[in-house]
């Protein structure tokens, strides 16, 4: 019974984070539905947004397989920042923006690779051949994959550093659960707004490349701002504790 009580707070924190993400995601979907970004009814073959064309392929067992692939990618993407925060808490070393970004990049790249491995087995040879004929060569695709992973790496790096900032503030006397819940709500709302804007630009019949690149640039800039701001917050409690420790040692 005592072990259940000890586990209750961490699990309730986990459930609270999940509920906050669910609510924020629901708000984002409502915004996209109201603005016509998402279409929930059947659309004819003409004048269809690009992502609707892609998703129309995923029917039946292919759809179930894609859910597994997407779930695997999301689990890995979530586990990366959690693992970074755990190592920060266990090892006690400094949380650095560079390492957070690099491991975020590696995590994003591996998540995409896992996604592609599974997805490659749910499309027919005709579908693969049709899409391959419309895509650039393998070197360009690999480069695009690495660059896109680097873009996602800024997001995962920022998430990793936010976790570290919450842990650092908890060491300074602030409640870890409250810090994680507040960070989820605040950062989640920002990510939701950026995701809605980027997705709305991407999911169109004719993609405006300039607008899409502008959204990607804004996304990356915000991710980097959060990354370095969280890194500063993670160092602040340590810097404040150093003079107090030195004073206690002298006394």
Residue pairs with C-beta under 8 A, 6 or more apart in sequence:
9 177
10 177
12 177
13 176
13 177
13 180
13 181
16 177
16 181
16 184
17 180
17 181
17 184
20 181
20 184
20 185
20 188
21 184
21 188
24 185
24 188
24 189
24 192
25 192
27 192
28 192
28 193
28 195
28 196
29 38
31 37
31 196
32 38
32 196
32 199
32 200
33 40
35 200
37 196
37 199
37 200
37 203
38 203
39 49
39 52
43 52
47 205
48 56
48 205
49 203
49 204
49 205
50 202
50 203
50 204
50 205
50 207
51 202
51 203
52 203
57 123
57 127
58 66
58 122
61 122
62 122
62 123
65 118
65 119
65 121
65 122
66 118
66 119
66 122
68 118
69 114
69 115
69 118
69 119
69 122
70 115
72 111
72 114
72 115
72 118
73 111
73 112
73 114
73 115
74 111
76 107
76 110
76 111
76 114
77 107
77 108
77 111
77 152
77 156
79 107
80 103
80 104
80 107
80 108
80 156
80 159
80 160
81 104
81 156
81 159
81 160
81 162
81 163
82 163
84 95
84 100
84 103
84 104
84 160
84 163
84 164
85 160
85 163
85 164
85 166
85 167
88 95
88 163
88 164
88 167
88 234
89 167
94 234
94 235
94 238
95 160
95 161
95 164
95 165
95 168
95 231
95 234
95 235
96 231
97 157
97 161
97 227
97 228
97 231
100 157
100 158
100 160
100 161
100 164
100 227
100 231
101 153
101 154
101 157
101 227
102 153
102 157
103 156
103 157
103 160
104 152
104 153
104 154
104 155
104 156
104 157
104 158
104 159
104 160
105 149
105 150
105 152
105 153
105 156
105 157
106 153
107 153
107 156
108 148
108 149
108 150
108 152
108 153
108 155
108 156
109 145
109 146
109 149
109 153
111 152
112 145
112 148
112 149
112 152
120 128
123 131
135 141
136 144
151 216
151 219
151 220
154 219
154 220
154 223
154 224
154 227
155 191
155 219
155 223
157 223
157 227
158 187
158 223
158 224
158 226
158 227
158 230
159 187
161 226
161 227
161 230
161 231
161 234
162 183
162 187
162 226
162 230
163 180
163 183
164 230
164 231
164 234
165 179
165 183
165 230
165 231
165 233
165 234
166 176
166 179
166 180
166 183
167 176
167 234
168 233
168 234
168 235
168 236
168 237
168 238
169 179
169 233
169 237
170 176
170 179
171 237
171 241
172 237
172 240
172 241
187 226
190 222
190 226
194 215
194 218
194 219
194 222
197 215
197 218
198 212
198 215
198 216
198 219
201 207
201 208
201 211
201 212
201 215
202 212
